[in-house]
């Protein structure tokens, strides 16, 4: 490969997540199986618009992703829809047991108390997360948007999915595996790099996005995750977004396939 070809390859890698992994491993001899920080926060901020208001998107097709905690920790719900320009745009909501806020305020998560005062956490009574309150939050969105599907991971969501389906809603349990997460993660990554998505600058969501690391494989697939399973740095909002994003992509693929068959 001559210099011009190498330069062109490098330029492509800057904007294509799949090409980036291949370029680093095959041309720069950088091994990428070890987890490394995932998203660039400057690029994340470039997609933020504090003027965005959820009510401006009422009635639009939307997908809801959930990441439910085990009893005492943060849970997240994210609503994903599109702007007039067709860009994905999301609005997160975070849940935390009320009695845990004071406890966490004296730990490494002192910022939780400040966020709670700002209304960035929806507090549920007691010291255990109230899944019924999260269900109610999802139903509030269902009333306001043309929700196509509600989804969540295999930890905590199956019980909620039964309740949703009993009420006539479409609910899907998604395993957080590379098979289900890699493509939405790559699409999100590419759109953030190219500023082809929008978000409202929620500081909790930004913190969680900054905590994510990624296994970037030689085949181009990626799997965002926490730095380790015991890390106090949360990524629940990002997980909920990726779950919703994956269901959105499945729906778009169905529309394309159905259109092809009908033609």
N, C-alpha and C positions, 0 to 999 in steps of 0.2 A: 504494500500500500504506500503510495507516494504522499508527499506533504499535503497537497491539496485535497486528496481523498480523506486523509486523516482529519484535516480541519473541518471538512464537510460532515464527517462522522461525528466529530465532537459537537458541532453546532446542532445537529439533529438530537444528540443525547441531552442537550440542555432543555429541550422542550418536550421530549418524549420519555416518559418513565420507563417504558420497556427498553428503548434504545440505551438509556442511561445505564441500566444494570449490565447490559451486554457490553457496552463500551468500556466500563470500568473493569469488568472481569477479564474480557478477552484482549483489550488493547492496552490497558494500564496495569494489568496484573494485580488489581485490587480485589481481595477476597471479600465477598459481601454477605456470607452466611451469618456472620456475627451481627447481632442487633445493633443498629445505629439510630440516632435521632431521625425522626421521619420528616415532618413538615417544617418548611422555612417560615418563621413567624413574621418576617417582613412581607413575604408574599401573602401570608394569611391576612395581615392587616390591610394589604392593598385591596383585598376583596371585601373589606368591611365598609358598611354605610350606616351610620347611626341614625339616619333619617328613615330607614326602613321601618314600617309599621305593619304588624301582622294583619290588622283590619283592612289594609289596602289590598289584601290577597284573598279575602273571604270569597267563598264560592268556587274557587279554582280546584282542579284536580290536585290531590295531595296524597302523600304517603306518611305514615307514622311509624317511627322506630322506637323501641323501648329497650333499655338495659336496666334490669332490676337487680337491686343489691340484695345481699343476704342480711336481712333484719335491721341492722344498725347503721348502715352506711348510705352513701349517696346513690339514688336511682335517677335515671334520666329518661325523658321522652323528647323526641325531636320530630317536628313537623317539616316535611320537605315538599316544596312546590316549585313553581317557575315564575320568573319575572316576565314582563311584556316582551323582552328580547329573547326569551327562551332559556335564560340562564337558571340553573338550579339555585334556589334560595331556601335557607332553613332558619327555623326558630326553635331554640331549645327551651326546655323547662326541667328544673332540677328539684328533687324531693329529698327531704332529710327529716328524721325524727326530731321533734322539737327539743326533747330533753338531752339530746346528744350535742346540741350546739354549744352549750356551756362547757361540757366535758372536752370537746374538741378545741375550744378556744384556748385551752391551756396546754395544747399539744403542738405538734408540727403544723396543725391546720388552724392556726389562729385566724386566718383570713376567712374561714367559714362564718364566724360570728359577724364580721363586717358585711359579708355577702348576704347573710340572713337579714340584717338590718336594712339593706338596700332592696330587699324583696326579690333577690336573685335565687333564693331557695324557697320552695313551697314547703312549709313545715307541717308535718303530720303529728298528731297528738302522741304523747308517750315516748318511749325509747326504742320502739320497734317500728320499722317502716310499715305504713298502712297501704297495702296494695289496692284496697278499694278506692282510696283517694286518687291513686294514679289512674285507675280505671275511669273514675269520674272525669279526670283531666283529659283522658283520651276521648271520652264521649263529648266533652265540651267542644273539642276540635271537630269531631264528626258532625256536630250540629252546624258548624260555621264553614266547613269546607266540603268539597266533593271528594271525600276520602275514598281512595281506591282499595287500600289494604292497610291493615295494622299488623305489625310484626314485632317480634322480640326474640331474644336468644333462648337457649334451652334451659337456662337457669332462672327460674322464677316465673317466666312468661306462660308456660303451658296452662297453668291454672287460670290465669287471666284470659287466655285465648278461648277456653271453654265458655267462660262467662260472656265474652264478646260474641261468640258464635250463637249462643243461646238467645242473644238479642238480635240476631240476624246480620251481624257484621262479618266481614271476611278477615280472619286472623291467621297468621302463619308463624310457626315456630322455626327459627333459623339457627342452625349450628354454626358457631363462629370458627369455621375452618377455612383454609386457604381456598378451597373450592368455591365457597360462598362469598368470601370477603375480598379475594384478590382483585377481581375485575372492578367492583365499586371503588376499592381503595385506589387503584391505578387511575380510574376516571376522575376521582376527587383530586388526586395529586396533580394530574395534568391540568385540570381546570384551575386549581389554585395557582400553579405556575404561570398560566396564561391569562389569569384574571377573568375567567369565564364562569364564575359563580359569584354569589353574593351572600353576605351574612351581616347580622346587625351589630357585630362587635361585642357580643356578650363576653364579659371577662372570665366567667367560669368556663365557658366553652373554649376560650383561647387557652386558658391554663391547662385544660385537659388535652387539647391538641398539642401543646408544647411538651407534654409528658410522654407522648407516644413514641415508641421506638419501632423499628421495622426489620424483619428478616427479608432481605432482598436476594432472591435466588437467581441462579445462573439462567434459568428458563424465563426470567422476566417477571415471575409472579412475586407478590409481596404479601406479608401478613403483619399488619400493625398490632401492637400489643403493649402491655406495661413492661417496664424494664425488667421486673421480676414479679412473681405472683404475690410476694409480700410487700411490694412497694406501696408506700402511703400516697403516692402521686397517682391520681385517678385519671381514667380515660373514658368514663362511662358515657359522657355525651358524644364523644367521637364514635364509640361503638354503636350507640343508638342511631347516629347519622348514617353509618355504613350499612346497618341493617335496612334502614329505610331506602337508602340509595340502591341497594341490591334489588329490592322489590320493584323500585321504579324502573331499573334497567330490564328486569324480567318482563314487566308490562310493556315497555317500549319494544322489546324483541318480539313479543306476541303480536303487537300491532303491525310491525313490519312483515312478519310471517303471514298473518292473516291477509294483509293487503296483497301480498305476492300471490297467494293462493286464489284470491278472488279475481285477480287479473288473469 
